[in-house]
Amino acid sequence: MPSIYTFNLEEDLAEDHIENKLAYEITSLSAAQNTNINAFVVQASDTGMLNNAQGTPTTTPLSSAFRHIANYYFSSTAGTTIPVSHDTNSTTTLLRSIQVGRTTMDDGIVSGSVTAVFAFGTSGNNTFVDIPESTLTGSLGRKGSLVLQGNTANIVGTVFYDTASLIFHGGTGATYFLTDSTSGFTFGSASAGKVVCTQLSFLSLNILKRSSYFCRALNKQFNYTNNPTAISNQVLGSITASLTSNPNTYITSVGLYNDEGDLLAIAKLSPPLRKNFQSERIVEVRTDW
């Protein structure tokens, strides 16, 4: 074959970013556990232990989890308080959180796709949705407000889309997430004295990165073969008569090389592409990762 083709990155490389969106709907504790989704309540002074996705205690103190959330998500230097979502002039030492595992969220949650239904004691069917920020305002990427559906002034929390974290740290009236920590925070059915998520749905974000390389074979290129069967006389180095004058060859594979000449990938053509001195061929090679 002729020498390795050198790409003109301005002409021969095109990049696309495709977003695939998958819907998830959680309606029970077991469904949440199976998809690695945690729901928990933490308090700055709580000495209990955080539960894992299977509902069993871990060795992580709830107060330690609160400080982590306060410092990481809200840049709290105190580590023992965070702002109340509907009244940022006030602070709280208690929050409720839903954390979606990486295997479920993929690259994050699609903004504007969250719907969560909660029961506060026996009062059920309180539906909350997310309103995305129009601009990035922090170092944690995309985020939005969690609000009561039909009353967007009642902000109950913050959703961080890139880490798939829903933090409930506010609310007023019957939809008050800052009620005592003993009421807990789980998935399941409405229960007296409990704060329960009865339904959660969202779209996960899966960003597929794709590069398309356009490999050009000009009319004078790739018209011969290195296959040893093409040599008719080993001593003279002559090739078979069918490959003289205006031969016809068939391109079956395209190789992608780095600057050092190392083969990185091979693309197979089906069917093989006919090539001669009267033709020019362009092959698009797509790589997804």
N, C-alpha and C positions, 0 to 999 in steps of 0.2 A: 504494500500500500504506500501511497505518497506520505510525506512528512505529516506530523500531527497538525491539525488545523488550529490556528490561533483565533480565539474569539474576540470580536469587537464588542465590548460590553454595552456600548451604546446602541448597537444594532442587533446583536445576536442573543441578548438576554432580556427576558421579560419576567417580572415577578407579580404574582397575584396573592391576595390573602382572602381566603374563603372561610366564612363562619358557618359552621354547622350547629344547629340548635336542637337540643333534645328536651322534651318536657318531662318533668318529674312531679309526681303527686304523692304526698305522704298523708295517709289517713289513720295510721295506727302506730303504736309504740314499736311493734315488731317490724313494720315497714321502715321506720326510721332507723332502727338498729341494723337492718339488713343492708341499708344504703349508707351506713356509717355517718349518721347525722345525730349529733348530740343536742340535747336541750338541758340547760342547767341554770340554777340560780346561785349567785355568789354574793357574799357580803364581806366588807372590809375586815370585820372582826370575827368572822365565822371560822371555827377551828375544825369543822367537819371536812370530809374528803370528797373530791369531785368524782362523779360517776363517769364511766367510759361509755362507749356506744352500746354496749351490751347491758348497761344498767347496773354494773357492779362497781363498788368503790375502788378508787385508785389511791395512790400515795401522794396525790397533789392536794394540798389544803385549799379550801375554797377561798380563804383570804389571799393566798398566793395567786390564785387564778384572777381574783379581782384586781390585784396590783398589776399583774401582767396586762390585763385589758386596759386598765386606767393609763398605764404608761405608754403602751404600744398604740392603742387606737385613739386616745384622747390627749396624749402628751402631758399627762398629769405629773407634775414634779412631786406632789405629795404622795401619790400612789394610793391614797386611801379615800379619795373622792373623785367623782366625775361630774360634769355638768348635767343637769336635768334637761332632757331633750326639748321640752316645750317651754322651758324657762331657763335659759343659759346663765342667768344671774344667780341661780341656785345650784346647789350640788347635792349629790346623794352618795351613800355608801353601799347601795344595793343595786344590782342589775340582774336582768335575765338575758340569757344568750342562747341562740341557736347557731351551731357551727356545722357547716356541711363539709364532709371529708373530701380530700383531693380526688379520690377515685370517682366520686359522684359529680363534683362540680366541674371537672376537667380544667379549663382555663379560667373559670369564674362563673358568675351568674349574669345573665343578660339583664341589663338595666330596664326597669319598667315591667318586669315579668313576674314579680313576687306577689303572691296572694296568700295570706295566712288568716285562718279562722281560729279564734280563741274562745274558751269558756272561762268565765270568772265565777267560780263556784258553780251554781246551777244555771247561771245566766250564760247561755251559749250564743253562737252565731254572731260574734263580734268580728267583723271582717276588716283586715288591714291590708293596705297595698303600699307600694313604694313609689316615691316621686324622685327621679334622678336629679342630681345637680346638673346645671347647664354647663358649668366649667369645673376644672380640677382646682381644688382649694387646699390640697395637702399632699404629703409625700406617700400616702397609702393608696393612691390611684383613685379610681371611680368610687363614688359613694352617693347615697341618697337618703331621704327621710322616709321613715315608716309612719304612715298616718292612718287614721280611721277613715274607712271608705265612706264618702258622703260628708265628711267633716275634716277636710285637710288641715284645718287650723289645729286639730288635736294631734300633735306630733308625739309619738310614743317611743321613737327610737331611731337608730341609724343602721343602714345596711352598707357594708363594705363589699362591693361586688367582686373585686379581684381576689379576696380571701374567702368569699362566701360566708361572711359573718353577719348575723343579724343581732344587734345589741338593743335590748329594750330597756330604756332608762328614763321613762317619763310617762305622761298621759294624765288625763283628768277624769273625774266622775267615775262611772262604773268601769271604765276601761283604764284602770290605774295599775300599771305594772309594778309600781314601787310599793305594793302592799307587802306585808311581813314575809320574810323568807320562809317561814314555816309552811306557807301555802304551796311551796315547791314550784316546779316548772317541768312538765312532762308532756309527752304525746299520749293521746288516748281519747277517752270519752269524758264528758263533763262530770265533775265530782264536787260535792259540797266542800267548801273551804280550800279548794285547789285552783291553781292557774294552769290550764291545760290547753295545749295546741291540738285542736281536733282535726285540722287539715292544713297542709302546707304544699304549695305548688310554685314552681319556677322553671325557667329555661336555663339549661347549662350552656356554657359557651365553649366551643371547641374550635380553636383557630388552626386551620390547616394552612401551613406555609407551602407555597408552590413556586418553583422556578422553572421557566420554559427556556430551553436553549435551542436556537435555530442554527442547525448545522448545514452549511452550504457546500455542495460538491459542484464546482464549476465544470464547464464543458471539457476542459483539459485534465481534470483531476479524476482519480479513482476509476480509471478505465482499464487497469490491469489488476492482476492478483499476485499475491505472494504464495499462493498454494503451490507446493512442489510438483503437483500433477500437471501444472501448466508448462513445465520445462520439457521440451522434446529431446534436447541433447545436453547432458550434464557437462560435457567437456567444453562445448562451444557456448553454453549458456543460452542457447536459442529457445524460443518459446513455440508452442504449438501454433500451427497455421491459423487456427480460428481466432487467435488473439492478435493477429497482425492486421495492418491496414486500419479498419474501423471496427474494433472488437466490441462485443457487447458483454458487459459484466453485470452482476447482480449484487446489490448491497444488501447484506443480511443483518448486519449489526452496526451499531454506532457506539464508540467508546468515548467517555469523558475523562480527560486527563488534567492533572494539576500542572503548575509551572515547571515542576521537576520531571515531568514525563511519566509520573506514576498513574496507572489506570485506576480511576475511582469508581466508575460505574459503566455498565454495559446495557444498552437498550437493543432489544431484538425487534426486527421488522417482520411483519406478517401481512401480506406476502412479501418476498424479496423485491427490491426496487431496481428496475432495469436502468442501466447507465451506459452511455457511449459519448463519442465526441460531439454529437449533435444535440446533446441534452444537458440540462443543468437541473440538479435536484436539491430540494430543501427539506430537511427532516427536522421536525420539532420533537425534542426530547423533554419530557416533563419529569421533574423530581418532586416528590411530596415528602414533607417531614413535619 
